[in-house]
Amino acid sequence: MAEAKHKILIVEDDPDVAEMLNAYFRVQGYDVYTVNWGEDGVRAGQSISPDLIILDIRLPDIDGYEVARRLRADRRTQEIPIIFLTEKRERVDRLQGFEVGADDYITKPFDVQELRLRVRNALRRVSQGSLTNPVSGLPEGPLVDERLSEVIHKSGWALLHISIVHLDSFREAYGFVASDDVMRAISLMIHNTIKESGATDDFLGHISPTDFVVVMPPAAMSAFSERIKSRLEQSLDYFYPIKDREQASKRPDRLSVKVTDVPSAFGRYSSVDQLKSDLLDRQL
């Protein structure tokens, strides 16, 4: 029996863009539906039950933010991934998009190959039930929560929180493909450094798309922390194109990492959510 195709709903009022995306994603093997108005987008989301929605913000009637709000408020459509496709580039516009529940945000003019990768990653994340990050392949969601639950209820474990800072600025300047390459390279460096320690029970996963957590015995944490911080800091400039490296090193939003250790979480936290919230707050 043939595998069912993923369904993509495109809500876009520019007929040329809508037609291009329709043709492109059909060639990629998707079932594609297109509408040009926000109200039609809400109705189509409810009736078609697409696997993913590509949503323009500037529409003739209600805007994409309102479409997203209504879709997120409806039990039938609240879990459908939404990728905003828009000419709005300001940080406040991106934040508003994420506030109403967007999963991704791509500005026009866009690279259709980049959009294809974002669509693929969003669909993969849904199909995997958010067990692994689609970019790094590392555990996230329930798998990480399960391991952190052991840490707060059992002694003998230390935590290291590694955060990638200003990846959003890097993504805005060089695109999602380049920022994904940064994420994959950093996750691989952390993974390889853990392997060098020789321990078999160490754990590496995501607590957010740009935040990693490492679990290992306290005796090994100090040396590992210094080693991985040094390696990551030495590598960051090389993610920039050669022509931009000198200038990038002087920018306030240059890529950087923050590394924070927690010698023991045992008995200090009542829940995994409290632990994760504390780790993320420390990096602000």
C-alpha positions in Angstrom: 0.0 0.0 0.0 1.4 3.4 -1.0 2.4 5.8 1.8 0.0 8.7 2.2 1.4 12.0 1.0 1.9 14.9 3.4 -0.7 17.7 2.9 0.5 21.3 2.7 -1.8 24.3 2.9 -0.4 27.5 1.4 -2.2 30.8 2.4 -0.7 33.4 0.0 -2.4 36.3 -1.7 0.3 36.8 -4.4 -0.8 34.6 -7.2 2.7 34.2 -8.7 4.2 33.1 -5.4 1.2 30.8 -4.6 1.5 29.2 -8.1 5.2 28.7 -7.8 5.0 27.1 -4.3 2.1 24.9 -5.4 4.1 23.6 -8.4 7.3 23.2 -6.5 5.9 21.2 -3.6 3.8 19.0 -5.8 7.0 18.0 -7.6 8.5 17.3 -4.2 5.7 14.7 -3.6 3.3 16.7 -1.4 -0.4 17.2 -1.8 -0.8 21.0 -2.0 -3.8 23.2 -1.4 -3.7 27.0 -1.9 -6.0 29.8 -0.8 -5.5 33.6 -1.1 -7.5 35.0 1.8 -7.1 34.7 5.6 -10.7 33.6 6.3 -10.3 30.9 3.6 -7.1 29.8 5.3 -8.8 29.3 8.6 -11.7 27.3 6.9 -9.3 25.3 4.8 -7.2 24.4 7.9 -10.2 23.1 9.6 -11.6 21.2 6.6 -8.5 19.8 5.0 -6.5 19.1 8.2 -3.1 19.7 6.5 0.1 18.4 7.9 1.7 21.9 7.6 0.7 25.4 6.7 2.8 28.0 4.9 1.2 31.3 5.9 1.7 34.8 4.5 1.2 37.6 7.1 0.0 40.3 4.7 -3.4 39.1 3.4 -6.3 41.0 1.9 -8.7 40.5 4.8 -7.4 39.3 8.2 -3.7 39.1 8.6 -1.6 36.0 9.1 -1.3 36.6 12.8 -5.0 36.4 13.2 -5.2 33.3 11.0 -2.6 31.7 13.3 -4.4 32.7 16.5 -7.7 31.1 15.2 -5.9 28.0 14.2 -4.1 27.7 17.5 -7.4 28.2 19.4 -9.2 25.4 17.6 -8.6 21.9 18.9 -8.7 20.5 15.4 -5.8 22.7 14.1 -3.9 23.7 17.2 -1.0 21.2 16.6 -0.5 21.9 12.9 3.0 23.4 12.2 2.9 26.9 10.8 5.7 28.5 8.8 5.3 32.3 8.3 6.4 33.5 4.9 6.5 37.3 4.8 8.1 40.6 3.8 8.2 41.7 7.4 11.8 41.6 8.7 11.7 43.5 12.0 12.5 41.6 15.2 9.2 42.7 16.7 7.4 41.1 13.7 9.2 37.8 14.2 8.5 37.8 17.9 4.8 38.5 17.2 4.7 35.5 14.9 6.2 33.2 17.5 3.9 34.6 20.1 0.8 33.5 18.1 2.3 30.0 17.7 4.4 30.0 14.5 6.9 27.2 14.3 9.2 29.0 11.8 9.6 32.3 10.1 11.0 33.0 6.6 11.3 36.4 5.0 10.8 37.3 1.3 12.6 37.1 -1.0 13.4 33.5 0.0 15.4 30.6 -1.1 12.9 27.9 -2.1 15.5 25.2 -1.2 15.8 26.7 2.2 12.0 26.7 2.6 11.9 23.0 1.5 14.3 22.1 4.3 12.3 24.0 6.9 9.1 22.2 5.7 10.9 18.8 5.9 12.3 19.5 9.3 8.9 20.6 10.7 7.2 17.6 9.3 9.9 15.3 10.6 9.6 16.9 14.1 5.9 16.1 14.1 6.3 12.5 12.9 9.0 11.8 15.5 6.8 13.2 18.2 9.5 15.7 19.2 11.7 12.9 20.5 14.8 14.1 18.5 15.8 17.5 17.2 15.4 17.4 13.4 18.6 19.5 12.8 21.1 17.9 15.3 19.4 14.5 15.7 19.9 14.8 19.5 17.2 13.9 22.0 14.7 16.6 23.0 11.3 16.7 24.6 10.2 13.6 26.6 13.6 11.8 26.2 15.4 14.7 27.8 12.7 15.2 30.5 13.0 11.5 31.4 16.8 11.8 31.9 16.5 15.0 33.9 13.9 13.4 36.1 16.5 10.8 37.1 19.0 13.6 37.8 16.8 15.5 40.3 15.8 12.3 42.1 19.1 10.6 42.2 22.5 11.8 43.4 25.8 11.3 41.6 25.1 13.4 38.5 26.2 16.9 37.4 24.7 19.0 34.6 26.3 21.3 32.1 24.2 23.8 30.2 25.6 25.0 26.8 23.8 27.8 25.1 24.4 29.2 21.6 24.0 33.0 21.8 22.9 35.2 18.9 22.1 32.3 16.5 19.0 34.2 15.5 21.1 37.2 14.3 23.4 34.8 12.4 20.3 33.1 10.8 18.9 36.5 9.8 22.2 37.4 8.1 23.1 34.1 6.4 19.9 32.1 6.3 18.5 28.9 7.9 20.8 26.5 6.0 23.9 28.2 7.4 22.4 28.4 10.9 21.5 24.7 10.8 25.1 23.9 9.8 26.2 25.8 12.9 23.9 23.7 15.1 25.0 20.4 13.6 28.7 21.3 13.9 28.4 22.4 17.6 26.3 19.3 18.5 28.9 17.1 16.9 31.8 18.9 18.7 30.0 18.4 22.0 29.2 14.7 21.2 32.8 14.0 20.2 34.2 15.7 23.3 31.9 13.5 25.5 33.1 10.4 23.7 36.7 11.3 24.5 35.9 11.3 28.2 35.3 7.5 27.9 32.2 7.4 30.0 29.2 5.3 28.7 26.4 6.8 30.8 26.9 10.5 29.8 23.9 12.1 28.2 23.5 15.0 25.6 20.2 16.5 24.6 18.3 19.8 23.9 16.3 21.8 26.4 15.5 24.3 23.7 16.5 24.6 20.0 19.7 26.5 20.9 20.4 25.1 24.4 22.1 21.8 25.2 22.3 19.9 28.4 25.0 17.4 29.3 24.7 14.9 32.2 27.8 13.2 33.5 29.5 12.3 36.8 30.6 15.4 38.9 34.2 14.2 38.9 34.4 14.6 35.1 32.5 17.8 34.7 35.2 20.4 35.5 37.7 19.1 32.9 34.9 18.6 30.3 33.5 22.1 30.8 36.8 23.8 30.2 37.6 21.6 27.2 34.3 22.1 25.4 34.2 25.8 26.2 37.6 26.3 24.7 36.8 24.2 21.6 33.6 26.0 20.9 34.9 29.5 21.4 37.9 28.8 19.0 35.5 27.5 16.3 32.8 30.2 16.2 34.6 32.7 13.9 35.0 30.0 11.2 31.2 29.7 10.8 31.3 33.2 9.2 32.3 33.7 5.5 36.0 34.6 5.2 35.1 38.1 4.0 33.0 38.8 7.2 35.2 37.2 9.9 37.2 40.2 10.9 34.1 42.4 11.1 32.0 39.7 12.8 34.4 39.5 15.7 33.7 43.1 16.6 29.9 42.9 16.4 27.8 42.9 19.6 25.6 40.1 18.2 28.5 37.9 17.2 28.0 34.1 17.7 29.1 33.1 21.2 28.5 30.3 23.8 27.6 30.4 27.4 28.6 27.4 29.5 27.0 26.9 33.0 27.6 24.0 35.3 25.3 22.6 38.0 27.4 20.3 40.3 24.3 18.5 41.5 20.5 18.9 40.9 19.6 16.2 43.4 17.1 17.5 46.0 17.3 21.1 44.7 14.3 21.0 42.3 10.8 19.7 42.7 10.2 19.2 38.9 12.0 18.9 35.6 10.2 22.1 34.4 11.7 24.0 37.4 15.2 22.7 36.6 14.9 23.7 32.9 13.5 27.1 33.7 16.4 27.7 36.1 19.0 26.7 33.5 17.5 28.9 30.8 17.1 31.9 33.2 20.8 31.7 34.1 21.7 32.3 30.4 19.7 35.5 30.0 
